[in-house]
Amino acid sequence: MTYYVGSNKQVFINWDLIEPGYGVAWKGERPTSREMPYGIQLRVKPPRLDKTPIIQSDRPWETFINCYATMFEDDGIYRLYYESYYREPSDEPSDLTAMLSYAESTDGVNWVKPELGQVEFKGSTANNIVYALDVSRGRGSHGGTVFKDPSAPPEERYKLIHMGRENGVMRVFGATSPDGIRWTAIEKHLIDNYMSDTQTIVRYDADKGKYVGYFRAWRGYEAGKWHGRRAIAYAETEDFRNWPRPEIIVEPNLSDAPEVDIYTNGYSLWPGTNNAHLMFPAFYQRTYDVTQTLMYTSRDGIHWDRPQHEPIIPAGEPGTGWEGGVYAGCGLVSLNPGEVSLLVGPKWHTHNEGHYPEGRPEPPPDRGHLALATWRQDGFMALEAESLGSFTTAPMVFEGSQLKLNAWTRFGGEIRVEVIDPEADVYSVIDVGNEYLDFNSNSNAAEGYTLNDCEPFTGDSLEHIVKWNGTADLSQWAGQPIRLRFWMRRARLFSLQFV
């Protein structure tokens, strides 16, 4: 299969772009292995956890801050919407009393909760609340996600989706806004009789020309009779005001313990790509009553893989304040050059413990906060050669004139690339098992663009331009199928892109 990659960034979430080779090829004097990948593996990379809160409960109307939050960059301003609650000591906890509050930052470090004058709290509008019971027509605003809709008219440029209750029935509702601050609830529900009781995440997919959404789902739940299992459901629509019933796309599999289910979805598009999607779902372990965050990947946003069974963000050790579990919010944002960050909501209480009035005597009751998990740019997964490795790509048609790599090598490591001559034989035999191999041995590389001609990359770069004998020009092959052969030693390749 030939892939049209154009000038789009390519990341490694599966083996799609990697030639599988032919282990024992026929013809010739003896059996040979042709274009076999060697010594490489796909590896998930954990984030750096910046545990200092960026948002915490510090206002009179914030008895508690939940983990459901959205962050995105908007014309030079970082916007953050988070779920907050106000409860009197005698109040029973209820998801339907959730409010949506707002904070913003110009540098990603210092966050301001502005007095917006939109929603009244105890007789005053001097607060940062943008959506609450009076704005939502009394339905509540649980699990809300805000997104900017490039297809909408200016008066509805920002959209909100959330769960609520109306006439005793759980439904999914929406709202629109011209500026992300002043909201108008959509009168009719978006989905009837549907309990999406964690963060519902929606975005506008320009390639599809549709809204795509990720919802909470249940498999087999019957109140008081059958506990069922939580899962992730998906739906799409051309009309934001009318959605079909979501269908389950991700749920626990046979390698998971029988008491495990999936609490949230934590969906985000992989930044800078159009064919890579991520989810950071919280897996709820009922035996321990804790949640831990895993990572899923997808090419189309519908069919998902779990590249690593272990959590990418585990629950913390006792005394860390994260021992009750951790949930991911919505949005991967570059707050610092060369990095992307995800909002996470750590919990001191376990899932059920927080519902008991006595809680723990020390420290004070958990009021909730938001922190950051941070990766290098495209650093969620890497194509890695611990020692010596090599692979050939599938045929690709590109636009541009240069090849850019996001890569890192250890001491003594390097990466070389060669261009396979489109007119040469389809397969080449290269013995990559030799540390001191002759790069030109039986190679079908284009003249002047062999591994020997390539100037080896070493070190750490987000945008290394590959050169061969001083030139980076690949324009002669633009628009026609070519393949690349990589030779790696003690190296990680995070992405490639033709520019």
Beta strands, then each sheet from edge to edge (+ up, - down):
strand 1: 3-6
strand 2: 10-11
strand 3: 22-25
strand 4: 32-34
strand 5: 41-44
strand 6: 48-56
strand 7: 64-74
strand 8: 77-85
strand 9: 99-105
strand 10: 129-131
strand 11: 142-148
strand 12: 158-166
strand 13: 169-177
strand 14: 184-185
strand 15: 201-205
strand 16: 210-219
strand 17: 229-237
strand 18: 247-250
strand 19: 260-262
strand 20: 267-269
strand 21: 277-279
strand 22: 282-285
strand 23: 290-293
strand 24: 296-298
strand 25: 325-333
strand 26: 339-347
strand 27: 369-376
strand 28: 381-392
strand 29: 396-398
strand 30: 403-420
strand 31: 460-465
strand 32: 483-498
sheet 1: 1+ 29+
sheet 2: 2+ 32- 28+ 5-
sheet 3: 2+ 32- 30+ 31-
sheet 4: 3+ 4-
sheet 5: 6+ 27- 26+ 25-
sheet 6: 7+ 8- 9+ 10-
sheet 7: 11+ 12- 13+ 14-
sheet 8: 15+ 16- 17+ 18-
sheet 9: 19+ 22- 23+
sheet 10: 20+ 21- 24+
end
